[in-house]
């Protein structure tokens, strides 16, 4: 189906994730997307981020999901960013993102910095 091709073309840009804003920008019918969640083709990570069930789970995907889950966007920061850039001596222990003060996040496993 056409919707599956559009989902795949978006997910390839986001490490196997489908951000809600990108689905909206592509004109996808959200009810059709949610039917794919119900069928097990997509997994809901948060109200703003879905994961293609067949996509490999990676640390990069986990980090991308954290930044996409903050309304208005966020960036990786501190040790998470240092690990991503490959700086020696940094390991990925948790996920740290930075966002504007008025932004909120809904995951307990993300350290949000302002």
N, CA, C and O atoms as a GROMACS GRO file, in nm:
protein
  456
    1UNK      N    1   0.084  -0.120   0.000
    1UNK     CA    2   0.000   0.000   0.000
    1UNK      C    3   0.088   0.125   0.000
    1UNK      O    4   0.203   0.122   0.042
    2UNK      N    5   0.030   0.232  -0.047
    2UNK     CA    6   0.100   0.360  -0.052
    2UNK      C    7   0.140   0.408   0.088
    2UNK      O    8   0.252   0.458   0.105
    3UNK      N    9   0.052   0.395   0.186
    3UNK     CA   10   0.083   0.444   0.322
    3UNK      C   11   0.205   0.373   0.379
    3UNK      O   12   0.285   0.434   0.450
    4UNK      N   13   0.220   0.245   0.349
    4UNK     CA   14   0.335   0.170   0.401
    4UNK      C   15   0.465   0.219   0.338
    4UNK      O   16   0.569   0.223   0.405
    5UNK      N   17   0.460   0.255   0.210
    5UNK     CA   18   0.579   0.310   0.145
    5UNK      C   19   0.616   0.446   0.205
    5UNK      O   20   0.734   0.475   0.224
    6UNK      N   21   0.516   0.528   0.236
    6UNK     CA   22   0.542   0.658   0.296
    6UNK      C   23   0.599   0.641   0.436
    6UNK      O   24   0.694   0.710   0.472
    7UNK      N   25   0.542   0.551   0.514
    7UNK     CA   26   0.594   0.523   0.648
    7UNK      C   27   0.739   0.477   0.640
    7UNK      O   28   0.823   0.524   0.716
    8UNK      N   29   0.768   0.387   0.548
    8UNK     CA   30   0.905   0.337   0.533
    8UNK      C   31   1.001   0.448   0.491
    8UNK      O   32   1.114   0.454   0.539
    9UNK      N   33   0.956   0.536   0.402
    9UNK     CA   34   1.045   0.644   0.357
    9UNK      C   35   1.073   0.744   0.469
    9UNK      O   36   1.181   0.804   0.473
   10UNK      N   37   0.978   0.762   0.559
   10UNK     CA   38   1.001   0.849   0.675
   10UNK      C   39   1.091   0.779   0.776
   10UNK      O   40   1.187   0.837   0.826
   11UNK      N   41   1.059   0.654   0.806
   11UNK     CA   42   1.132   0.579   0.909
   11UNK      C   43   1.280   0.564   0.876
   11UNK      O   44   1.363   0.559   0.966
   12UNK      N   45   1.312   0.556   0.748
   12UNK     CA   46   1.452   0.542   0.708
   12UNK      C   47   1.532   0.666   0.749
   12UNK      O   48   1.652   0.656   0.773
   13UNK      N   49   1.468   0.780   0.758
   13UNK     CA   50   1.536   0.904   0.797
   13UNK      C   51   1.555   0.915   0.948
   13UNK      O   52   1.640   0.990   0.995
   14UNK      N   53   1.475   0.840   1.024
   14UNK     CA   54   1.472   0.853   1.170
   14UNK      C   55   1.507   0.723   1.241
   14UNK      O   56   1.450   0.693   1.346
   15UNK      N   57   1.598   0.646   1.188
   15UNK     CA   58   1.645   0.522   1.253
   15UNK      C   59   1.531   0.424   1.284
   15UNK      O   60   1.529   0.362   1.390
   16UNK      N   61   1.436   0.412   1.192
   16UNK     CA   62   1.326   0.317   1.211
   16UNK      C   63   1.210   0.372   1.290
   16UNK      O   64   1.124   0.296   1.334
   17UNK      N   65   1.206   0.503   1.309
   17UNK     CA   66   1.099   0.566   1.387
   17UNK      C   67   1.007   0.646   1.295
   17UNK      O   68   1.047   0.690   1.188
   18UNK      N   69   0.884   0.662   1.339
   18UNK     CA   70   0.786   0.746   1.270
   18UNK      C   71   0.739   0.854   1.366
   18UNK      O   72   0.651   0.830   1.448
   19UNK      N   73   0.798   0.973   1.356
   19UNK     CA   74   0.751   1.082   1.442
   19UNK      C   75   0.613   1.129   1.395
   19UNK      O   76   0.586   1.135   1.275
   20UNK      N   77   0.529   1.162   1.488
   20UNK     CA   78   0.393   1.205   1.453
   20UNK      C   79   0.395   1.329   1.364
   20UNK      O   80   0.315   1.338   1.271
   21UNK      N   81   0.485   1.424   1.392
   21UNK     CA   82   0.488   1.546   1.311
   21UNK      C   83   0.524   1.515   1.166
   21UNK      O   84   0.472   1.580   1.075
   22UNK      N   85   0.610   1.417   1.142
   22UNK     CA   86   0.649   1.380   1.006
   22UNK      C   87   0.534   1.309   0.935
   22UNK      O   88   0.512   1.329   0.815
   23UNK      N   89   0.462   1.226   1.008
   23UNK     CA   90   0.345   1.159   0.950
   23UNK      C   91   0.240   1.262   0.910
   23UNK      O   92   0.179   1.252   0.804
   24UNK      N   93   0.220   1.361   0.996
   24UNK     CA   94   0.125   1.467   0.967
   24UNK      C   95   0.170   1.547   0.845
   24UNK      O   96   0.089   1.577   0.757
   25UNK      N   97   0.298   1.581   0.840
   25UNK     CA   98   0.352   1.659   0.727
   25UNK      C   99   0.338   1.584   0.595
   25UNK      O  100   0.321   1.645   0.489
   26UNK      N  101   0.346   1.451   0.600
   26UNK     CA  102   0.334   1.369   0.480
   26UNK      C  103   0.188   1.346   0.442
   26UNK      O  104   0.160   1.285   0.338
   27UNK      N  105   0.095   1.393   0.525
   27UNK     CA  106  -0.047   1.378   0.495
   27UNK      C  107  -0.104   1.241   0.527
   27UNK      O  108  -0.208   1.203   0.472
   28UNK      N  109  -0.037   1.167   0.614
   28UNK     CA  110  -0.087   1.034   0.650
   28UNK      C  111  -0.211   1.044   0.737
   28UNK      O  112  -0.220   1.130   0.825
   29UNK      N  113  -0.306   0.956   0.713
   29UNK     CA  114  -0.427   0.946   0.795
   29UNK      C  115  -0.388   0.878   0.926
   29UNK      O  116  -0.347   0.762   0.926
   30UNK      N  117  -0.400   0.949   1.038
   30UNK     CA  118  -0.354   0.896   1.167
   30UNK      C  119  -0.432   0.772   1.208
   30UNK      O  120  -0.377   0.685   1.275
   31UNK      N  121  -0.558   0.762   1.170
   31UNK     CA  122  -0.636   0.640   1.201
   31UNK      C  123  -0.576   0.519   1.130
   31UNK      O  124  -0.568   0.410   1.186
   32UNK      N  125  -0.534   0.539   1.006
   32UNK     CA  126  -0.471   0.429   0.931
   32UNK      C  127  -0.337   0.391   0.995
   32UNK      O  128  -0.302   0.273   1.000
   33UNK      N  129  -0.264   0.490   1.042
   33UNK     CA  130  -0.138   0.463   1.111
   33UNK      C  131  -0.165   0.383   1.239
   33UNK      O  132  -0.096   0.285   1.267
   34UNK      N  133  -0.264   0.423   1.315
   34UNK     CA  134  -0.296   0.354   1.440
   34UNK      C  135  -0.348   0.212   1.416
   34UNK      O  136  -0.332   0.125   1.502
   35UNK      N  137  -0.411   0.188   1.302
   35UNK     CA  138  -0.449   0.050   1.267
   35UNK      C  139  -0.324  -0.037   1.251
   35UNK      O  140  -0.328  -0.156   1.282
   36UNK      N  141  -0.217   0.020   1.204
   36UNK     CA  142  -0.091  -0.053   1.192
   36UNK      C  143  -0.029  -0.079   1.330
   36UNK      O  144   0.041  -0.179   1.348
   37UNK      N  145  -0.053   0.009   1.424
   37UNK     CA  146  -0.012  -0.016   1.562
   37UNK      C  147  -0.090  -0.135   1.617
   37UNK      O  148  -0.033  -0.226   1.676
   38UNK      N  149  -0.221  -0.132   1.596
   38UNK     CA  150  -0.306  -0.242   1.645
   38UNK      C  151  -0.268  -0.375   1.581
   38UNK      O  152  -0.280  -0.480   1.644
   39UNK      N  153  -0.222  -0.371   1.456
   39UNK     CA  154  -0.183  -0.494   1.386
   39UNK      C  155  -0.041  -0.539   1.423
   39UNK      O  156   0.002  -0.647   1.382
   40UNK      N  157   0.031  -0.458   1.500
   40UNK     CA  158   0.165  -0.496   1.542
   40UNK      C  159   0.274  -0.456   1.444
   40UNK      O  160   0.390  -0.494   1.462
   41UNK      N  161   0.240  -0.380   1.340
   41UNK     CA  162   0.340  -0.337   1.243
   41UNK      C  163   0.419  -0.217   1.294
   41UNK      O  164   0.535  -0.198   1.257
   42UNK      N  165   0.356  -0.138   1.378
   42UNK     CA  166   0.419  -0.023   1.442
   42UNK      C  167   0.404  -0.038   1.592
   42UNK      O  168   0.306  -0.096   1.640
   43UNK      N  169   0.499   0.015   1.666
   43UNK     CA  170   0.495   0.011   1.812
   43UNK      C  171   0.492   0.154   1.864
   43UNK      O  172   0.572   0.238   1.821
   44UNK      N  173   0.400   0.182   1.954
   44UNK     CA  174   0.388   0.317   2.009
   44UNK      C  175   0.488   0.335   2.123
   44UNK      O  176   0.472   0.274   2.229
   45UNK      N  177   0.590   0.418   2.102
   45UNK     CA  178   0.687   0.446   2.207
   45UNK      C  179   0.637   0.559   2.297
   45UNK      O  180   0.665   0.561   2.417
   46UNK      N  181   0.563   0.652   2.238
   46UNK     CA  182   0.503   0.763   2.310
   46UNK      C  183   0.394   0.819   2.220
   46UNK      O  184   0.380   0.775   2.106
   47UNK      N  185   0.316   0.914   2.269
   47UNK     CA  186   0.214   0.974   2.180
   47UNK      C  187   0.273   1.045   2.058
   47UNK      O  188   0.202   1.069   1.960
   48UNK      N  189   0.401   1.078   2.062
   48UNK     CA  190   0.465   1.150   1.952
   48UNK      C  191   0.558   1.066   1.867
   48UNK      O  192   0.602   1.111   1.762
   49UNK      N  193   0.589   0.944   1.909
   49UNK     CA  194   0.688   0.863   1.837
   49UNK      C  195   0.642   0.718   1.826
   49UNK      O  196   0.608   0.654   1.926
   50UNK      N  197   0.642   0.668   1.702
   50UNK     CA  198   0.614   0.527   1.676
   50UNK      C  199   0.742   0.463   1.623
   50UNK      O  200   0.828   0.530   1.567
   51UNK      N  201   0.752   0.333   1.641
   51UNK     CA  202   0.868   0.256   1.594
   51UNK      C  203   0.820   0.149   1.499
   51UNK      O  204   0.722   0.080   1.528
   52UNK      N  205   0.886   0.135   1.386
   52UNK     CA  206   0.854   0.027   1.292
   52UNK      C  207   0.896  -0.103   1.360
   52UNK      O  208   1.013  -0.121   1.396
   53UNK      N  209   0.801  -0.194   1.378
   53UNK     CA  210   0.827  -0.316   1.456
   53UNK      C  211   0.942  -0.399   1.398
   53UNK      O  212   1.015  -0.463   1.474
   54UNK      N  213   0.959  -0.399   1.268
   54UNK     CA  214   1.064  -0.479   1.206
   54UNK      C  215   1.201  -0.413   1.211
   54UNK      O  216   1.302  -0.476   1.178
   55UNK      N  217   1.207  -0.287   1.251
   55UNK     CA  218   1.335  -0.215   1.254
   55UNK      C  219   1.420  -0.266   1.370
   55UNK      O  220   1.370  -0.296   1.478
   56UNK      N  221   1.548  -0.276   1.344
   56UNK     CA  222   1.641  -0.319   1.448
   56UNK      C  223   1.646  -0.214   1.559
   56UNK      O  224   1.652  -0.094   1.533
   57UNK      N  225   1.644  -0.260   1.684
   57UNK     CA  226   1.657  -0.170   1.799
   57UNK      C  227   1.805  -0.136   1.816
   57UNK      O  228   1.889  -0.225   1.832
   58UNK      N  229   1.836  -0.007   1.813
   58UNK     CA  230   1.974   0.036   1.828
   58UNK      C  231   1.980   0.150   1.928
   58UNK      O  232   1.878   0.211   1.962
   59UNK      N  233   2.100   0.178   1.975
   59UNK     CA  234   2.118   0.292   2.065
   59UNK      C  235   2.088   0.423   1.991
   59UNK      O  236   2.032   0.516   2.050
   60UNK      N  237   2.125   0.430   1.864
   60UNK     CA  238   2.095   0.551   1.786
   60UNK      C  239   1.944   0.574   1.778
   60UNK      O  240   1.897   0.687   1.787
   61UNK      N  241   1.869   0.465   1.760
   61UNK     CA  242   1.724   0.476   1.757
   61UNK      C  243   1.670   0.526   1.891
   61UNK      O  244   1.583   0.613   1.895
   62UNK      N  245   1.722   0.472   1.998
   62UNK     CA  246   1.681   0.514   2.133
   62UNK      C  247   1.708   0.662   2.155
   62UNK      O  248   1.624   0.733   2.210
   63UNK      N  249   1.824   0.709   2.114
   63UNK     CA  250   1.858   0.850   2.129
   63UNK      C  251   1.769   0.938   2.042
   63UNK      O  252   1.724   1.044   2.086
   64UNK      N  253   1.744   0.896   1.919
   64UNK     CA  254   1.658   0.971   1.829
   64UNK      C  255   1.517   0.981   1.887
   64UNK      O  256   1.455   1.087   1.882
   65UNK      N  257   1.466   0.872   1.940
   65UNK     CA  258   1.332   0.872   2.000
   65UNK      C  259   1.323   0.973   2.114
   65UNK      O  260   1.222   1.041   2.130
   66UNK      N  261   1.428   0.981   2.193
   66UNK     CA  262   1.428   1.075   2.306
   66UNK      C  263   1.420   1.220   2.259
   66UNK      O  264   1.347   1.300   2.318
   67UNK      N  265   1.493   1.253   2.154
   67UNK     CA  266   1.488   1.391   2.106
   67UNK      C  267   1.356   1.421   2.037
   67UNK      O  268   1.306   1.533   2.046
   68UNK      N  269   1.298   1.324   1.969
   68UNK     CA  270   1.171   1.345   1.900
   68UNK      C  271   1.054   1.350   1.996
   68UNK      O  272   0.949   1.407   1.963
   69UNK      N  273   1.068   1.294   2.113
   69UNK     CA  274   0.956   1.288   2.208
   69UNK      C  275   0.932   1.419   2.280
   69UNK      O  276   0.825   1.438   2.339
   70UNK      N  277   1.026   1.509   2.279
   70UNK     CA  278   1.008   1.638   2.347
   70UNK      C  279   0.933   1.732   2.254
   70UNK      O  280   0.979   1.758   2.143
   71UNK      N  281   0.817   1.782   2.297
   71UNK     CA  282   0.741   1.872   2.211
   71UNK      C  283   0.825   1.994   2.173
   71UNK      O  284   0.887   2.057   2.258
   72UNK      N  285   0.828   2.025   2.046
   72UNK     CA  286   0.907   2.138   1.999
   72UNK      C  287   1.051   2.104   1.969
   72UNK      O  288   1.125   2.188   1.920
   73UNK      N  289   1.092   1.980   1.997
   73UNK     CA  290   1.226   1.935   1.964
   73UNK      C  291   1.325   1.952   2.077
   73UNK      O  292   1.306   2.034   2.166
   74UNK      N  293   1.428   1.874   2.072
   74UNK     CA  294   1.535   1.876   2.172
   74UNK      C  295   1.662   1.827   2.104
   74UNK      O  296   1.658   1.776   1.992
   75UNK      N  297   1.773   1.841   2.172
   75UNK     CA  298   1.902   1.793   2.122
   75UNK      C  299   1.967   1.705   2.228
   75UNK      O  300   1.944   1.723   2.347
   76UNK      N  301   2.048   1.612   2.183
   76UNK     CA  302   2.125   1.532   2.278
   76UNK      C  303   2.226   1.623   2.346
   76UNK      O  304   2.275   1.719   2.286
   77UNK      N  305   2.256   1.592   2.470
   77UNK     CA  306   2.352   1.676   2.541
   77UNK      C  307   2.435   1.593   2.637
   77UNK      O  308   2.407   1.475   2.662
   78UNK      N  309   2.537   1.656   2.691
   78UNK     CA  310   2.625   1.601   2.792
   78UNK      C  311   2.683   1.467   2.748
   78UNK      O  312   2.730   1.455   2.635
   79UNK      N  313   2.681   1.367   2.834
   79UNK     CA  314   2.746   1.239   2.803
   79UNK      C  315   2.682   1.168   2.685
   79UNK      O  316   2.750   1.098   2.610
   80UNK      N  317   2.552   1.184   2.667
   80UNK     CA  318   2.486   1.121   2.551
   80UNK      C  319   2.542   1.174   2.420
   80UNK      O  320   2.570   1.098   2.328
   81UNK      N  321   2.559   1.305   2.413
   81UNK     CA  322   2.614   1.366   2.291
   81UNK      C  323   2.760   1.328   2.273
   81UNK      O  324   2.804   1.301   2.161
   82UNK      N  325   2.836   1.324   2.382
   82UNK     CA  326   2.977   1.287   2.372
   82UNK      C  327   2.991   1.144   2.321
   82UNK      O  328   3.079   1.116   2.239
   83UNK      N  329   2.906   1.053   2.369
   83UNK     CA  330   2.908   0.914   2.321
   83UNK      C  331   2.875   0.910   2.172
   83UNK      O  332   2.942   0.842   2.095
   84UNK      N  333   2.771   0.984   2.131
   84UNK     CA  334   2.729   0.983   1.992
   84UNK      C  335   2.840   1.033   1.900
   84UNK      O  336   2.859   0.979   1.791
   85UNK      N  337   2.913   1.133   1.943
   85UNK     CA  338   3.023   1.188   1.863
   85UNK      C  339   3.148   1.102   1.870
   85UNK      O  340   3.245   1.126   1.799
   86UNK      N  341   3.147   1.001   1.956
   86UNK     CA  342   3.260   0.909   1.964
   86UNK      C  343   3.378   0.961   2.043
   86UNK      O  344   3.491   0.916   2.023
   87UNK      N  345   3.353   1.055   2.133
   87UNK     CA  346   3.463   1.105   2.217
   87UNK      C  347   3.512   0.993   2.308
   87UNK      O  348   3.430   0.923   2.368
   88UNK      N  349   3.642   0.975   2.320
   88UNK     CA  350   3.694   0.868   2.406
   88UNK      C  351   3.659   0.894   2.553
   88UNK      O  352   3.657   1.007   2.600
   89UNK      N  353   3.633   0.785   2.622
   89UNK     CA  354   3.606   0.794   2.765
   89UNK      C  355   3.460   0.815   2.801
   89UNK      O  356   3.429   0.832   2.919
   90UNK      N  357   3.370   0.816   2.704
   90UNK     CA  358   3.228   0.836   2.732
   90UNK      C  359   3.150   0.712   2.692
   90UNK      O  360   3.168   0.658   2.583
   91UNK      N  361   3.062   0.669   2.781
   91UNK     CA  362   2.976   0.554   2.757
   91UNK      C  363   2.832   0.600   2.767
   91UNK      O  364   2.802   0.698   2.836
   92UNK      N  365   2.746   0.531   2.699
   92UNK     CA  366   2.604   0.566   2.701
   92UNK      C  367   2.539   0.501   2.823
   92UNK      O  368   2.507   0.382   2.821
   93UNK      N  369   2.520   0.579   2.927
   93UNK     CA  370   2.460   0.528   3.050
   93UNK      C  371   2.310   0.557   3.050
   93UNK      O  372   2.229   0.468   3.076
   94UNK      N  373   2.275   0.678   3.021
   94UNK     CA  374   2.136   0.720   3.015
   94UNK      C  375   2.121   0.814   2.898
   94UNK      O  376   2.216   0.837   2.822
   95UNK      N  377   2.004   0.869   2.883
   95UNK     CA  378   1.979   0.962   2.774
   95UNK      C  379   1.960   1.101   2.833
   95UNK      O  380   1.876   1.122   2.920
   96UNK      N  381   2.039   1.196   2.784
   96UNK     CA  382   2.030   1.334   2.829
   96UNK      C  383   2.000   1.422   2.709
   96UNK      O  384   2.073   1.420   2.609
   97UNK      N  385   1.893   1.500   2.719
   97UNK     CA  386   1.857   1.592   2.613
   97UNK      C  387   1.840   1.732   2.671
   97UNK      O  388   1.812   1.748   2.790
   98UNK      N  389   1.858   1.832   2.587
   98UNK     CA  390   1.839   1.970   2.628
   98UNK      C  391   1.727   2.030   2.545
   98UNK      O  392   1.721   2.010   2.423
   99UNK      N  393   1.638   2.103   2.612
   99UNK     CA  394   1.525   2.168   2.545
   99UNK      C  395   1.499   2.302   2.614
   99UNK      O  396   1.555   2.331   2.719
  100UNK      N  397   1.415   2.381   2.552
  100UNK     CA  398   1.378   2.508   2.614
  100UNK      C  399   1.303   2.483   2.745
  100UNK      O  400   1.241   2.378   2.764
  101UNK      N  401   1.309   2.579   2.832
  101UNK     CA  402   1.252   2.566   2.966
  101UNK      C  403   1.103   2.531   2.966
  101UNK      O  404   1.058   2.456   3.053
  102UNK      N  405   1.027   2.582   2.872
  102UNK     CA  406   0.882   2.560   2.871
  102UNK      C  407   0.841   2.428   2.807
  102UNK      O  408   0.721   2.399   2.797
  103UNK      N  409   0.936   2.349   2.765
  103UNK     CA  410   0.902   2.220   2.705
  103UNK      C  411   0.896   2.112   2.813
  103UNK      O  412   0.966   2.119   2.914
  104UNK      N  413   0.811   2.014   2.789
  104UNK     CA  414   0.796   1.905   2.885
  104UNK      C  415   0.820   1.773   2.815
  104UNK      O  416   0.802   1.762   2.694
  105UNK      N  417   0.860   1.676   2.889
  105UNK     CA  418   0.876   1.541   2.835
  105UNK      C  419   0.797   1.444   2.923
  105UNK      O  420   0.762   1.476   3.037
  106UNK      N  421   0.769   1.328   2.869
  106UNK     CA  422   0.682   1.234   2.939
  106UNK      C  423   0.749   1.102   2.975
  106UNK      O  424   0.686   1.015   3.034
  107UNK      N  425   0.874   1.088   2.942
  107UNK     CA  426   0.944   0.963   2.974
  107UNK      C  427   1.030   0.978   3.098
  107UNK      O  428   1.101   1.077   3.114
  108UNK      N  429   1.022   0.880   3.185
  108UNK     CA  430   1.099   0.884   3.310
  108UNK      C  431   1.245   0.849   3.289
  108UNK      O  432   1.328   0.875   3.377
  109UNK      N  433   1.280   0.789   3.176
  109UNK     CA  434   1.417   0.746   3.154
  109UNK      C  435   1.501   0.845   3.074
  109UNK      O  436   1.610   0.811   3.028
  110UNK      N  437   1.452   0.967   3.059
  110UNK     CA  438   1.525   1.072   2.988
  110UNK      C  439   1.556   1.184   3.086
  110UNK      O  440   1.466   1.235   3.153
  111UNK      N  441   1.681   1.223   3.093
  111UNK     CA  442   1.719   1.338   3.175
  111UNK      C  443   1.704   1.463   3.088
  111UNK      O  444   1.775   1.479   2.989
  112UNK      N  445   1.613   1.550   3.125
  112UNK     CA  446   1.586   1.672   3.047
  112UNK      C  447   1.660   1.788   3.110
  112UNK      O  448   1.642   1.818   3.228
  113UNK      N  449   1.742   1.854   3.031
  113UNK     CA  450   1.815   1.973   3.075
  113UNK      C  451   1.753   2.095   3.010
  113UNK      O  452   1.695   2.085   2.901
  114UNK      N  453   1.764   2.208   3.074
  114UNK     CA  454   1.708   2.332   3.020
  114UNK      C  455   1.817   2.428   2.982
  114UNK      O  456   1.788   2.538   2.934
   0.00000   0.00000   0.00000
